Amino acid sequence: MKITGIEITHHRLPLDPPFNASWDTRPRTHFDATVTRVHTDAGLTGVASGDMMVGFAGHEHLFIGQDPLAIERHFRVLENIDFHYGRCWPMDLALWDLAGKIAGLPVWQMLGGRNDRVAAYASSGTLRTPSEMAAAAQRFLDLGYRAMKVRFHRGDWRDDIRALEAVRKAVGSRLTLMVDCNQGWRMPWDTAAPWTWKEALTVGRALEPLDIFWMEEPLHRGDRDGMRRLSDSLNLRIAGGEMTRELSAFRDLIIDGALDVVQPDAALVGGITGLRRVAQMAEAHGRIFTPHTWTNGLGVVANAHLTAGVAAAPFLEFPFDPPEWSLDARDYMMAEPFTADSDGMLVLSDRPGFGIELDEDRLASTRID
């Protein structure tokens, strides 16, 4: 079997109401997605999404004519493209979907079959008032979720703490709570400085009485020593790594003890091929591996297969914050949205590959040049 073609299409969905992401100072009025398809001479096609595939154009010949199951070979090529041009890891995800279809097995099983499910944590994205946050937490609890991530970034961390206190008061100990400080990186137009170590320590000490499972991205992504010192100084876990670009950087973050929770996204770094190594390394060093998943529905599914198949994660991120960020918007490229069950579990399909079907009519109607 040979790869005969690689098809990359771009799509845009209008958002109404706009999505005011906590990490973005500009309201988002549309949601763009890029879908990657890898075709074979056997009529099977692997599908994935999650990044824009910038830099891939002109490199198709490095894959066409090759065995689709030579995934380690393809991973090396994608690493080289990443270094010279851009992140094209959805190609790796599409190859895993294709490999599952060739083998007649779901990806989670091909990766080791450790689990066929993982508990979801509802990952909020919008900054709401304390009472609105409390109401959202209650809705998540009623839907069966066992955990929720609350976003910080209101300008004054004391306002963030007040919103978190309202959530804890509303749900008590019935929800495990995480906090995303959004200090690790910025949008291109956002020139605000990240917290200093002492600022992060002060916030962390305010979080401790609220029984927070982890404190995410409390410092700039490159401050390994600061994150290690925070982890040593606080009685809560330090999480990060969602935008880290190199697998070698995860090696250093894990070995240095900078992170208690390692959060790479298979659509953004390393693909499934690279991140299964990171997951194994994290577990060997007593760290939690649980990916970031804020790309789109196909990205969530791919990370769920990876996490269930190889890791022992207590929770997996599930981006869901209606009405601004609904499953219909997040998963618009899919025939059916990927949802948690009434117990807050993401149960993976037994169908080959990722087990999803594309909504070709909607993709056609949202396609852009």
Residue frames as qw, qx, qy, qz and C-alpha x, y, z in Angstrom:
[[0.000, 0.888, 0.459, 0.000, 0.00, 0.00, 0.00],
 [0.448, 0.102, 0.032, 0.888, 1.25, 3.49, -0.90],
 [0.031, 0.689, 0.305, -0.657, 0.32, 7.07, -0.11],
 [0.446, 0.458, 0.564, 0.523, -1.12, 8.56, -3.30],
 [0.067, 0.647, 0.195, 0.734, -2.10, 12.05, -2.22],
 [0.289, -0.373, -0.542, 0.695, -2.33, 14.56, 0.61],
 [0.043, -0.669, -0.455, -0.586, -5.29, 16.92, 0.64],
 [0.271, -0.308, -0.459, 0.788, -5.34, 20.00, 2.88],
 [0.059, -0.659, -0.491, -0.567, -8.45, 22.19, 3.07],
 [0.132, -0.034, -0.414, 0.900, -9.21, 25.31, 5.12],
 [0.245, -0.615, -0.697, -0.275, -12.57, 26.18, 6.66],
 [0.029, 0.133, -0.309, 0.941, -14.19, 29.08, 8.52],
 [0.271, -0.590, -0.759, -0.054, -17.24, 29.01, 10.79],
 [0.116, -0.583, 0.049, -0.803, -18.83, 32.33, 11.90],
 [0.347, -0.250, -0.767, 0.478, -19.28, 32.56, 15.68],
 [0.297, -0.426, -0.091, -0.850, -22.43, 34.17, 17.03],
 [0.158, -0.984, 0.074, 0.046, -22.10, 35.17, 19.79],
 [0.451, 0.691, -0.500, 0.263, -18.38, 35.95, 19.49],
 [0.875, -0.307, -0.290, 0.238, -16.01, 33.96, 21.66],
 [0.060, -0.895, 0.308, -0.316, -14.06, 36.11, 24.15],
 [0.878, -0.004, -0.391, 0.276, -11.18, 33.78, 24.95],
 [0.553, -0.814, -0.023, 0.176, -9.40, 34.55, 28.22],
 [0.672, -0.304, 0.315, 0.598, -6.02, 34.37, 26.49],
 [0.358, 0.364, 0.468, 0.721, -6.98, 36.69, 23.64],
 [0.023, -0.418, -0.270, 0.867, -7.65, 40.43, 23.94],
 [0.317, 0.178, -0.401, -0.841, -9.63, 40.39, 20.67],
 [0.718, 0.164, 0.486, -0.471, -13.13, 38.83, 20.45],
 [0.176, -0.139, 0.876, 0.428, -13.23, 35.91, 18.02],
 [0.580, 0.360, 0.109, -0.723, -15.99, 36.25, 15.44],
 [0.849, 0.332, -0.309, -0.271, -15.06, 33.14, 13.45],
 [0.697, -0.428, 0.575, 0.017, -13.35, 29.80, 13.99],
 [0.542, 0.610, -0.514, -0.265, -10.88, 28.50, 11.39],
 [0.797, -0.250, 0.550, -0.021, -9.96, 24.86, 10.97],
 [0.361, 0.571, -0.652, -0.345, -7.66, 23.00, 8.59],
 [0.916, -0.035, 0.341, -0.210, -8.46, 19.41, 7.66],
 [0.069, 0.578, -0.770, -0.261, -5.69, 17.06, 6.49],
 [0.934, 0.140, 0.204, -0.258, -6.50, 13.94, 4.48],
 [0.124, -0.520, 0.800, 0.272, -3.94, 11.27, 3.53],
 [0.854, 0.303, -0.006, -0.424, -5.11, 9.09, 0.62],
 [0.425, -0.364, 0.809, 0.180, -3.85, 5.64, -0.39],
 [0.355, 0.242, -0.700, -0.570, -4.04, 3.37, -3.43],
 [0.106, -0.198, -0.969, 0.104, -6.22, 1.00, -1.37],
 [0.255, -0.591, -0.495, -0.584, -8.98, 3.59, -1.14],
 [0.546, -0.630, -0.457, 0.310, -8.42, 4.26, 2.57],
 [0.171, 0.707, -0.046, 0.684, -7.99, 7.82, 3.85],
 [0.501, -0.379, -0.516, 0.583, -6.61, 9.06, 7.16],
 [0.047, -0.802, -0.259, -0.537, -8.08, 12.29, 8.54],
 [0.522, -0.436, -0.406, 0.610, -6.92, 14.79, 11.17],
 [0.074, 0.841, 0.141, 0.518, -6.94, 18.44, 12.14],
 [0.635, -0.656, -0.247, 0.324, -5.70, 20.80, 14.85],
 [0.318, -0.597, 0.178, 0.715, -3.16, 23.16, 13.27],
 [0.453, 0.763, 0.011, -0.461, -2.95, 25.21, 10.08],
 [0.869, 0.158, 0.350, 0.312, -0.24, 23.06, 8.40],
 [0.186, 0.958, -0.184, -0.114, 1.81, 26.17, 7.66],
 [0.133, -0.692, 0.688, 0.174, 5.02, 25.18, 5.88],
 [0.713, 0.018, 0.701, -0.004, 3.80, 21.83, 4.58],
 [0.668, 0.715, 0.114, -0.173, 3.16, 22.97, 1.01],
 [0.395, 0.767, -0.505, -0.031, 5.97, 21.78, -1.24],
 [0.177, -0.449, 0.856, -0.187, 6.85, 18.79, 0.95],
 [0.864, 0.094, 0.173, -0.464, 4.11, 16.44, -0.23],
 [0.745, 0.463, -0.474, -0.078, 6.60, 14.51, -2.37],
 [0.020, 0.475, -0.797, 0.373, 8.43, 13.39, 0.79],
 [0.525, -0.018, 0.700, -0.483, 5.38, 11.26, 1.66],
 [0.790, 0.408, 0.000, -0.458, 3.66, 10.38, -1.63],
 [0.717, 0.424, -0.551, -0.058, 4.69, 6.92, -2.82],
 [0.044, 0.394, -0.803, 0.446, 5.75, 5.87, 0.68],
 [0.444, -0.300, -0.844, 0.029, 4.31, 3.12, 2.87],
 [0.353, -0.691, -0.083, -0.625, 1.71, 4.79, 5.13],
 [0.843, -0.509, -0.176, -0.009, 2.69, 2.47, 8.00],
 [0.674, 0.172, -0.244, 0.675, 6.29, 3.73, 8.05],
 [0.265, -0.915, -0.266, -0.148, 5.21, 6.12, 10.79],
 [0.617, -0.614, 0.080, 0.485, 8.62, 6.50, 12.45],
 [0.505, 0.146, 0.384, 0.759, 10.10, 7.47, 9.09],
 [0.025, 0.747, 0.415, 0.519, 7.34, 10.02, 8.54],
 [0.491, -0.830, -0.200, 0.175, 7.83, 11.36, 12.08],
 [0.604, -0.316, 0.184, 0.708, 11.48, 12.14, 11.28],
 [0.277, 0.415, 0.430, 0.752, 10.47, 14.06, 8.17],
 [0.237, -0.843, -0.389, -0.288, 7.86, 16.04, 10.12],
 [0.596, -0.657, -0.074, 0.455, 10.46, 16.88, 12.79],
 [0.486, -0.039, 0.303, 0.819, 12.68, 18.30, 10.05],
 [0.040, 0.635, 0.470, 0.612, 9.81, 20.30, 8.56],
 [0.444, -0.831, -0.328, 0.074, 8.98, 21.62, 12.05],
 [0.581, -0.473, 0.062, 0.659, 12.55, 22.82, 12.50],
 [0.337, 0.028, 0.406, 0.849, 12.83, 24.51, 9.10],
 [0.131, -0.351, -0.488, -0.788, 9.26, 25.70, 8.48],
 [0.484, -0.313, 0.132, -0.806, 6.27, 25.07, 10.74],
 [0.410, -0.074, 0.821, -0.391, 4.17, 22.74, 12.86],
 [0.582, 0.169, -0.511, -0.610, 2.60, 20.11, 10.64],
 [0.154, -0.171, 0.926, -0.298, 1.75, 17.47, 13.23],
 [0.731, 0.237, 0.284, -0.574, -1.82, 16.86, 12.03],
 [0.620, 0.453, -0.585, -0.262, -0.07, 14.87, 9.29],
 [0.110, 0.240, -0.924, 0.277, 1.14, 12.44, 11.95],
 [0.479, 0.120, 0.600, -0.629, -2.37, 12.23, 13.41],
 [0.731, 0.403, -0.140, -0.533, -3.84, 11.49, 9.98],
 [0.453, 0.401, -0.794, -0.055, -1.27, 8.72, 9.52],
 [0.138, -0.081, 0.880, -0.446, -2.35, 7.14, 12.82],
 [0.648, 0.290, 0.295, -0.639, -6.02, 7.34, 11.78],
 [0.670, 0.470, -0.456, -0.349, -5.01, 5.69, 8.51],
 [0.193, 0.333, -0.908, 0.163, -2.94, 3.01, 10.29],
 [0.416, 0.056, 0.717, -0.557, -5.95, 2.13, 12.43],
 [0.728, 0.411, 0.033, -0.548, -8.13, 1.82, 9.35],
 [0.511, 0.474, -0.699, -0.157, -5.54, -0.43, 7.68],
 [0.093, 0.190, -0.923, 0.322, -5.30, -2.65, 10.77],
 [0.515, -0.434, -0.611, -0.416, -9.04, -2.55, 11.51],
 [0.545, -0.411, -0.562, 0.467, -8.33, -1.31, 15.05],
 [0.135, -0.972, -0.150, -0.119, -9.01, 1.89, 17.01],
 [0.377, 0.690, -0.388, 0.480, -5.94, 4.04, 17.60],
 [0.484, -0.650, 0.405, -0.424, -6.19, 3.76, 21.40],
 [0.964, -0.135, 0.225, -0.051, -5.85, -0.01, 21.07],
 [0.784, 0.509, -0.134, 0.330, -2.94, 0.21, 18.63],
 [0.078, 0.771, -0.386, 0.500, -1.10, 2.43, 21.11],
 [0.148, 0.249, -0.845, 0.449, -1.28, -0.22, 23.81],
 [0.548, -0.407, -0.611, -0.402, -4.93, -0.40, 24.78],
 [0.179, 0.064, -0.680, 0.708, -4.38, 0.76, 28.34],
 [0.253, 0.431, 0.601, -0.624, -7.90, 2.21, 28.52],
 [0.190, 0.454, 0.678, 0.546, -10.81, 2.87, 26.20],
 [0.181, -0.871, -0.358, -0.283, -11.95, 5.92, 28.16],
 [0.413, 0.026, -0.352, 0.839, -10.74, 8.85, 30.23],
 [0.126, -0.766, -0.531, 0.340, -12.53, 11.25, 32.58],
 [0.300, 0.633, 0.223, 0.678, -13.10, 14.69, 31.07],
 [0.225, -0.533, -0.371, 0.726, -12.59, 18.00, 32.80],
 [0.271, 0.859, 0.411, 0.142, -14.78, 20.81, 31.47],
 [0.504, -0.147, 0.062, 0.849, -12.29, 23.42, 30.26],
 [0.132, 0.899, 0.357, -0.214, -13.85, 26.88, 30.35],
 [0.583, 0.247, 0.223, 0.741, -12.48, 29.59, 28.09],
 [0.007, -0.729, -0.234, -0.643, -14.42, 32.78, 28.84],
 [0.209, 0.007, -0.534, 0.819, -13.92, 35.18, 31.74],
 [0.352, -0.625, -0.553, -0.424, -17.25, 35.48, 33.52],
 [0.318, -0.630, 0.276, -0.653, -18.39, 37.25, 36.69],
 [0.101, -0.242, 0.886, -0.382, -18.14, 35.25, 39.94],
 [0.632, 0.176, 0.505, -0.562, -21.88, 34.47, 39.93],
 [0.742, 0.494, -0.248, -0.378, -21.77, 33.44, 36.26],
 [0.314, 0.457, -0.829, 0.075, -18.77, 31.20, 36.89],
 [0.337, -0.100, 0.804, -0.479, -20.56, 29.57, 39.81],
 [0.744, 0.333, 0.229, -0.532, -23.62, 28.94, 37.65],
 [0.623, 0.530, -0.531, -0.218, -21.46, 27.44, 34.88],
 [0.046, 0.353, -0.900, 0.251, -19.77, 25.14, 37.40],
 [0.555, 0.086, 0.635, -0.530, -23.16, 23.92, 38.62],
 [0.765, 0.463, -0.103, -0.436, -24.23, 23.20, 35.03],
 [0.425, 0.499, -0.755, -0.022, -21.07, 21.17, 34.44],
 [0.219, -0.187, 0.861, -0.420, -21.72, 19.25, 37.63],
 [0.691, 0.258, 0.377, -0.560, -25.31, 18.55, 36.58],
 [0.710, 0.528, -0.346, -0.312, -24.03, 17.23, 33.22],
 [0.991, -0.115, -0.028, 0.060, -21.84, 14.68, 35.00],
 [0.510, 0.638, -0.386, 0.429, -18.40, 16.29, 34.79],
 [0.789, -0.454, -0.300, 0.284, -16.09, 15.50, 37.68],
 [0.514, -0.401, 0.026, 0.758, -13.71, 18.40, 37.20],
 [0.297, 0.909, 0.265, 0.126, -13.53, 21.92, 35.78],
 [0.569, -0.042, 0.006, 0.821, -10.77, 24.34, 34.79],
 [0.024, -0.933, -0.298, 0.201, -11.25, 28.00, 35.64],
 [0.578, 0.494, 0.073, 0.646, -9.46, 30.67, 33.60],
 [0.339, -0.717, -0.140, 0.593, -7.55, 33.60, 35.10],
 [0.418, 0.181, 0.332, 0.826, -6.67, 36.79, 33.21],
 [0.047, -0.859, -0.507, -0.061, -9.03, 39.46, 34.52],
 [0.219, 0.800, -0.118, 0.546, -6.20, 41.97, 34.93],
 [0.256, -0.580, 0.557, -0.536, -6.00, 41.68, 38.71],
 [0.425, 0.054, -0.904, 0.020, -5.46, 38.19, 40.08],
 [0.163, 0.084, 0.682, -0.708, -7.57, 39.10, 43.13],
 [0.631, 0.233, -0.036, -0.739, -10.59, 39.32, 40.82],
 [0.598, 0.215, -0.740, -0.219, -9.67, 35.88, 39.50],
 [0.145, 0.041, -0.881, 0.449, -9.54, 34.52, 43.04],
 [0.427, 0.143, 0.392, -0.802, -13.00, 35.94, 43.76],
 [0.712, 0.230, -0.365, -0.555, -14.42, 34.11, 40.74],
 [0.501, 0.173, -0.844, 0.080, -12.75, 30.90, 41.87],
 [0.091, -0.014, 0.735, -0.672, -14.05, 31.32, 45.42],
 [0.614, 0.156, 0.091, -0.769, -17.59, 31.66, 44.05],
 [0.699, 0.213, -0.616, -0.295, -17.17, 28.40, 42.12],
 [0.320, 0.120, -0.869, 0.358, -15.85, 26.54, 45.15],
 [0.307, 0.042, 0.529, -0.790, -18.68, 27.87, 47.32],
 [0.687, 0.186, -0.152, -0.686, -21.26, 26.77, 44.75],
 [0.831, 0.182, -0.487, -0.200, -20.02, 23.21, 44.18],
 [0.717, -0.589, 0.347, -0.134, -18.08, 22.45, 47.36],
 [0.335, -0.480, 0.784, 0.208, -15.88, 19.38, 46.97],
 [0.781, 0.348, 0.489, -0.173, -18.10, 17.83, 44.28],
 [0.678, 0.723, -0.040, 0.129, -15.89, 19.19, 41.48],
 [0.708, -0.277, 0.142, 0.634, -12.12, 18.92, 41.21],
 [0.227, 0.965, 0.084, -0.106, -10.91, 22.40, 40.21],
 [0.691, 0.015, 0.180, 0.700, -7.92, 23.43, 38.12],
 [0.039, 0.914, 0.076, -0.398, -6.74, 26.97, 37.39],
 [0.684, 0.372, 0.251, 0.575, -5.15, 28.23, 34.15],
 [0.284, -0.720, -0.086, 0.627, -3.15, 31.39, 34.84],
 [0.580, 0.749, 0.258, 0.190, -2.43, 32.01, 31.12],
 [0.221, -0.903, 0.266, 0.254, 1.08, 33.35, 31.79],
 [0.758, -0.164, 0.516, 0.363, 3.07, 30.95, 29.60],
 [0.362, 0.148, 0.548, 0.739, 2.57, 32.66, 26.24],
 [0.214, 0.586, 0.226, -0.748, 0.75, 35.52, 24.51],
 [0.604, 0.676, 0.412, 0.091, -1.04, 36.22, 21.26],
 [0.609, 0.277, 0.136, 0.731, 1.18, 38.13, 18.77],
 [0.017, 0.703, 0.140, 0.697, -0.47, 41.50, 19.58],
 [0.644, -0.739, -0.157, -0.121, -0.43, 41.06, 23.37],
 [0.477, 0.559, -0.427, 0.527, 2.72, 42.63, 24.83],
 [0.596, -0.704, 0.146, -0.358, 1.86, 42.27, 28.53],
 [0.181, 0.510, -0.800, 0.258, 4.62, 40.84, 30.71],
 [0.725, -0.263, -0.631, -0.082, 4.08, 37.50, 32.47],
 [0.633, -0.761, -0.001, -0.139, 4.02, 37.25, 36.25],
 [0.150, 0.647, -0.686, 0.297, 7.26, 37.32, 38.15],
 [0.513, -0.029, -0.841, 0.167, 8.13, 34.35, 40.37],
 [0.026, -0.098, -0.632, 0.768, 7.06, 36.21, 43.51],
 [0.521, 0.073, -0.050, -0.849, 3.74, 37.20, 41.94],
 [0.689, 0.028, -0.651, -0.315, 3.12, 33.59, 40.95],
 [0.351, -0.025, -0.819, 0.453, 4.05, 32.43, 44.45],
 [0.232, 0.062, 0.391, -0.889, 1.59, 34.89, 45.99],
 [0.671, 0.071, -0.279, -0.683, -1.21, 33.67, 43.73],
 [0.605, 0.065, -0.793, -0.019, -0.29, 30.06, 44.43],
 [0.132, -0.036, -0.752, 0.644, -0.54, 30.61, 48.17],
 [0.462, 0.103, 0.173, -0.864, -3.99, 32.13, 47.66],
 [0.693, 0.118, -0.531, -0.474, -4.99, 29.01, 45.72],
 [0.268, 0.170, -0.914, 0.253, -3.86, 26.49, 48.32],
 [0.293, 0.086, 0.678, -0.668, -6.82, 26.94, 50.72],
 [0.653, 0.312, -0.031, -0.690, -9.21, 26.44, 47.78],
 [0.705, -0.061, 0.706, 0.007, -8.00, 22.87, 47.15],
 [0.557, 0.697, -0.231, -0.388, -6.85, 23.38, 43.55],
 [0.961, 0.040, 0.245, 0.120, -5.65, 20.28, 41.71],
 [0.679, 0.035, 0.203, 0.704, -3.19, 22.18, 39.56],
 [0.015, 0.863, -0.001, -0.504, -1.96, 25.70, 38.76],
 [0.750, 0.373, 0.413, 0.358, -1.38, 25.91, 35.02],
 [0.482, 0.556, 0.143, 0.662, 1.08, 28.16, 33.16],
 [0.382, -0.856, -0.251, 0.243, 1.92, 30.39, 36.17],
 [0.314, -0.692, 0.320, 0.567, 5.17, 31.65, 34.59],
 [0.456, 0.666, -0.413, -0.421, 6.69, 32.20, 31.18],
 [0.981, 0.142, -0.051, -0.125, 7.08, 28.87, 29.38],
 [0.664, 0.509, -0.428, 0.342, 10.89, 29.13, 29.42],
 [0.222, -0.654, 0.490, -0.531, 11.25, 29.66, 33.16],
 [0.786, -0.056, -0.616, -0.017, 12.04, 26.07, 34.11],
 [0.360, 0.077, -0.641, 0.673, 13.83, 27.02, 37.30],
 [0.316, -0.166, 0.215, -0.909, 10.93, 29.23, 38.41],
 [0.784, -0.137, -0.325, -0.511, 8.39, 26.47, 37.83],
 [0.690, -0.002, -0.675, 0.261, 10.52, 23.98, 39.75],
 [0.133, 0.108, -0.528, 0.832, 10.81, 26.40, 42.66],
 [0.550, -0.172, -0.014, -0.817, 7.04, 26.98, 42.61],
 [0.814, -0.091, -0.529, -0.223, 6.43, 23.24, 42.67],
 [0.547, 0.021, -0.656, 0.519, 8.77, 22.88, 45.64],
 [0.007, 0.109, -0.366, 0.924, 7.20, 25.84, 47.47],
 [0.563, -0.065, -0.012, -0.824, 3.49, 25.14, 47.02],
 [0.389, 0.029, 0.888, -0.242, 1.17, 22.38, 48.09],
 [0.703, 0.547, 0.288, -0.352, -0.36, 22.08, 44.62],
 [0.741, 0.121, 0.499, 0.433, 0.75, 20.81, 41.23],
 [0.084, 0.669, -0.259, -0.691, 2.36, 22.99, 38.56],
 [0.699, 0.404, 0.581, 0.106, 1.12, 22.27, 35.03],
 [0.181, 0.797, -0.219, -0.533, 2.31, 23.50, 31.64],
 [0.382, -0.245, 0.764, 0.458, 3.87, 22.78, 28.28],
 [0.585, 0.574, 0.536, -0.203, 0.88, 23.28, 25.99],
 [0.493, 0.864, -0.046, -0.092, 2.84, 25.43, 23.51],
 [0.441, -0.609, 0.593, 0.286, 6.30, 23.93, 23.98],
 [0.641, 0.614, -0.260, -0.380, 7.67, 23.13, 20.54],
 [0.436, 0.499, -0.749, 0.012, 10.46, 20.57, 21.02],
 [0.896, -0.270, -0.343, -0.085, 10.34, 17.07, 22.51],
 [0.615, 0.155, -0.456, 0.625, 13.77, 17.72, 24.01],
 [0.158, -0.446, 0.226, -0.852, 12.25, 20.59, 25.99],
 [0.808, -0.380, -0.131, -0.431, 9.79, 18.17, 27.58],
 [0.829, 0.019, -0.446, 0.337, 12.70, 15.94, 28.52],
 [0.294, 0.284, -0.390, 0.825, 14.27, 18.85, 30.38],
 [0.462, -0.432, 0.037, -0.773, 11.01, 19.97, 32.00],
 [0.899, -0.277, -0.268, -0.207, 10.39, 16.46, 33.29],
 [0.782, 0.047, -0.412, 0.466, 13.92, 15.63, 34.43],
 [0.173, 0.347, -0.302, 0.871, 14.38, 19.04, 36.09],
 [0.192, -0.469, -0.778, 0.371, 11.13, 18.61, 38.01],
 [0.041, 0.023, -0.047, -0.998, 9.73, 21.84, 36.58],
 [0.589, -0.107, -0.271, -0.754, 6.28, 20.38, 35.92],
 [0.411, -0.050, 0.828, -0.378, 4.08, 18.05, 37.93],
 [0.630, 0.515, 0.545, -0.200, 1.57, 17.90, 35.06],
 [0.232, -0.273, 0.588, 0.725, 2.84, 17.73, 31.45],
 [0.468, 0.607, 0.481, -0.425, 0.40, 19.12, 28.85],
 [0.057, -0.294, 0.595, 0.745, 1.64, 18.88, 25.26],
 [0.678, 0.455, 0.257, -0.516, -0.93, 18.75, 22.45],
 [0.654, 0.010, 0.678, 0.336, -0.44, 16.07, 19.80],
 [0.485, 0.769, 0.383, 0.161, -1.83, 18.41, 17.14],
 [0.041, 0.991, -0.119, 0.045, 0.79, 21.06, 17.98],
 [0.050, -0.730, 0.680, -0.047, 3.97, 19.19, 18.92],
 [0.207, -0.360, 0.909, -0.044, 5.28, 15.74, 18.11],
 [0.669, 0.009, -0.518, -0.532, 2.02, 14.18, 17.00],
 [0.909, -0.327, 0.052, -0.252, 1.00, 10.90, 18.57],
 [0.871, 0.256, -0.296, 0.297, 4.33, 9.34, 17.57],
 [0.310, 0.479, -0.431, 0.699, 6.38, 11.82, 19.59],
 [0.416, -0.508, 0.256, -0.709, 4.04, 12.32, 22.51],
 [0.934, -0.240, -0.228, -0.133, 3.66, 8.66, 23.38],
 [0.684, 0.188, -0.419, 0.566, 7.37, 8.87, 24.27],
 [0.059, -0.456, 0.286, -0.840, 6.77, 11.97, 26.37],
 [0.753, -0.408, -0.082, -0.510, 3.88, 10.22, 28.13],
 [0.921, -0.094, -0.335, 0.174, 6.08, 7.26, 29.00],
 [0.451, 0.315, -0.373, 0.747, 8.88, 9.53, 30.19],
 [0.339, -0.513, 0.133, -0.777, 6.48, 11.53, 32.35],
 [0.878, -0.356, -0.155, -0.280, 5.11, 8.40, 34.01],
 [0.825, 0.086, -0.382, 0.408, 8.63, 7.06, 34.62],
 [0.275, 0.263, -0.346, 0.858, 9.41, 10.27, 36.54],
 [0.148, -0.468, -0.741, 0.458, 6.15, 10.30, 38.52],
 [0.131, 0.233, -0.044, -0.963, 4.52, 13.10, 36.50],
 [0.522, 0.519, 0.605, -0.304, 0.98, 13.33, 35.16],
 [0.117, -0.074, 0.605, 0.784, 0.62, 13.36, 31.37],
 [0.288, 0.644, 0.682, -0.191, -2.62, 14.92, 30.15],
 [0.383, 0.220, 0.395, 0.806, -2.67, 16.87, 26.86],
 [0.194, 0.444, 0.073, -0.872, -3.88, 20.34, 26.05],
 [0.360, 0.342, 0.832, 0.248, -6.74, 20.00, 23.53],
 [0.221, 0.753, 0.273, -0.556, -7.89, 23.52, 22.56],
 [0.107, -0.179, 0.624, 0.753, -7.71, 23.07, 18.79],
 [0.609, 0.038, -0.229, -0.758, -10.96, 21.54, 17.50],
 [0.882, -0.137, 0.218, -0.396, -13.04, 18.39, 17.78],
 [0.895, 0.332, -0.283, 0.088, -10.68, 16.26, 15.70],
 [0.260, 0.575, -0.583, 0.512, -7.79, 17.41, 17.88],
 [0.581, -0.395, 0.446, -0.555, -9.70, 16.47, 21.04],
 [0.975, 0.066, 0.008, -0.214, -10.41, 12.99, 19.65],
 [0.714, 0.475, -0.439, 0.270, -6.78, 12.39, 18.69],
 [0.001, 0.534, -0.602, 0.594, -5.51, 13.45, 22.11],
 [0.770, -0.260, 0.291, -0.505, -8.15, 11.28, 23.78],
 [0.960, 0.199, -0.195, -0.018, -6.94, 8.19, 21.88],
 [0.462, 0.531, -0.532, 0.470, -3.35, 8.98, 22.82],
 [0.284, -0.488, 0.510, -0.649, -4.15, 9.56, 26.49],
 [0.882, -0.147, 0.179, -0.410, -6.42, 6.53, 26.90],
 [0.910, 0.312, -0.273, 0.023, -4.05, 4.25, 25.02],
 [0.661, 0.334, -0.450, 0.500, -0.79, 5.01, 26.82],
 [0.043, 0.419, -0.424, 0.802, -1.33, 7.11, 29.94],
 [0.361, -0.462, -0.773, 0.243, -2.94, 6.93, 33.36],
 [0.011, 0.285, -0.023, 0.958, -4.31, 10.46, 33.30],
 [0.063, 0.358, 0.748, -0.555, -6.86, 11.36, 35.99],
 [0.366, 0.756, 0.364, -0.403, -8.56, 13.79, 33.58],
 [0.456, 0.183, 0.482, 0.725, -8.35, 15.00, 29.97],
 [0.086, 0.364, 0.056, -0.926, -9.12, 18.54, 28.88],
 [0.233, 0.526, 0.784, 0.233, -12.52, 18.91, 27.23],
 [0.034, -0.069, 0.056, 0.995, -13.01, 22.42, 25.77],
 [0.185, -0.566, -0.753, -0.280, -16.64, 23.29, 26.43],
 [0.129, -0.327, -0.375, 0.858, -18.00, 26.67, 27.52],
 [0.057, 0.570, 0.656, 0.491, -21.45, 27.35, 26.07],
 [0.695, 0.615, 0.352, -0.123, -22.97, 29.40, 24.65],
 [0.163, 0.860, -0.369, -0.314, -19.82, 31.01, 23.23],
 [0.158, 0.470, -0.853, -0.161, -17.90, 27.75, 22.85],
 [0.845, 0.023, 0.264, -0.465, -20.36, 24.99, 22.09],
 [0.627, -0.117, 0.742, 0.204, -19.75, 21.46, 20.86],
 [0.623, 0.678, 0.389, 0.018, -21.45, 22.41, 17.60],
 [0.216, 0.944, -0.245, -0.057, -18.83, 25.09, 16.99],
 [0.388, -0.631, 0.664, 0.101, -15.83, 23.12, 18.25],
 [0.519, -0.041, 0.840, 0.150, -16.74, 19.97, 16.28],
 [0.549, 0.595, 0.092, -0.580, -18.30, 21.52, 13.17],
 [0.325, 0.517, -0.697, -0.376, -16.10, 19.46, 10.85],
 [0.067, -0.082, 0.988, -0.111, -17.45, 16.19, 12.30],
 [0.401, -0.303, -0.682, -0.531, -20.68, 14.37, 11.47],
 [0.638, -0.653, -0.396, -0.103, -21.35, 13.96, 15.21],
 [0.092, -0.813, 0.395, -0.418, -19.83, 15.92, 18.11],
 [0.600, 0.074, -0.716, 0.348, -17.50, 14.13, 20.50],
 [0.469, -0.639, 0.030, -0.609, -19.24, 14.21, 23.86],
 [0.002, -0.251, 0.848, -0.466, -18.78, 13.01, 27.41],
 [0.435, -0.375, -0.788, -0.222, -21.29, 10.55, 28.81],
 [0.471, -0.747, -0.216, -0.416, -23.51, 11.17, 31.83],
 [0.800, -0.518, -0.093, 0.287, -20.64, 10.19, 34.14],
 [0.038, -0.941, 0.267, 0.206, -18.28, 12.72, 32.58],
 [0.654, -0.265, 0.621, 0.342, -16.31, 10.03, 30.73],
 [0.447, 0.621, -0.411, -0.496, -14.95, 10.26, 27.19],
 [0.780, -0.024, 0.624, -0.019, -15.60, 6.76, 25.88],
 [0.097, 0.532, -0.600, -0.590, -13.68, 5.94, 22.71],
 [0.831, 0.316, -0.080, -0.450, -15.09, 4.07, 19.76],
 [0.728, -0.185, 0.640, 0.163, -14.12, 0.54, 18.73],
 [0.696, 0.702, 0.145, -0.026, -14.27, 1.64, 15.10],
 [0.793, 0.111, 0.091, 0.593, -10.97, 1.65, 13.16],
 [0.325, 0.460, -0.009, 0.826, -8.70, 4.67, 13.42],
 [0.052, -0.069, 0.395, -0.915, -10.15, 7.59, 15.36],
 [0.046, 0.428, 0.895, -0.115, -13.65, 6.28, 14.66],
 [0.170, 0.614, 0.255, -0.728, -15.05, 9.56, 13.33],
 [0.451, 0.524, 0.591, 0.416, -16.78, 10.66, 10.15],
 [0.140, -0.150, 0.063, 0.977, -16.47, 14.11, 8.59],
 [0.341, 0.713, 0.496, -0.359, -19.48, 16.30, 7.86],
 [0.469, 0.090, 0.493, 0.727, -18.63, 16.80, 4.20],
 [0.093, 0.789, 0.489, 0.360, -21.61, 19.08, 3.50],
 [0.331, -0.923, -0.106, 0.165, -20.62, 21.46, 6.29],
 [0.581, -0.386, 0.340, 0.631, -16.99, 21.35, 5.27],
 [0.391, 0.418, 0.535, 0.621, -18.01, 22.26, 1.73],
 [0.056, -0.888, -0.378, -0.255, -20.13, 25.18, 2.94],
 [0.436, -0.874, 0.053, 0.207, -17.37, 26.55, 5.21],
 [0.793, 0.039, 0.224, 0.565, -14.43, 26.07, 2.84],
 [0.062, 0.962, -0.082, -0.251, -12.21, 29.08, 2.19],
 [0.724, 0.597, -0.227, 0.261, -9.16, 29.58, -0.05]]
